Amino acid sequence: MHANFLLGSLSYTEAAIKALGRVPLDLIARHAVNDHGKLYLHEVRANRESMVTCGQIISRYPIDPCDLTQGNVMVITPKGWGETVVQLENE
């Protein structure tokens, strides 16, 4: 896999790990290759701009693709790309 931007250090909230039932390395891999899941149009545009400016990049994935009522998990690489955090969308 070739990442399209720097991920920095990786971390996960306990709530995200509990909801997913695993360490979400698959979601981090998708995030790293610009497969950002289900984003709003303004978020897609912001991610494109961030690829040029080293700004914040976000991804959103369902906790359970077969049960969308469980909510979403976010993968966020903040401005500067020094870290990447996996957390529940509402954290």
LINDA-V735694 format. One record per run of one state. SS is the DSSP state (H for helix, E for strand, C for the rest). FROM is the first residue (numbers start at 1). TO is the last residue. If there is no record, write none. Layout:
BEGIN
ss=(SS,SS)
from=(FROM,FROM)
to=(TO,TO)
END
This chain:
BEGIN
ss=(C,E,C,H,C,H,C,E,C,H,C,E,C,H,C,E,C,E,C)
from=(1,9,13,14,21,25,33,37,38,41,54,57,63,68,71,72,78,83,89)
to=(8,12,13,20,24,32,36,37,40,53,56,62,67,70,71,77,82,88,91)
END
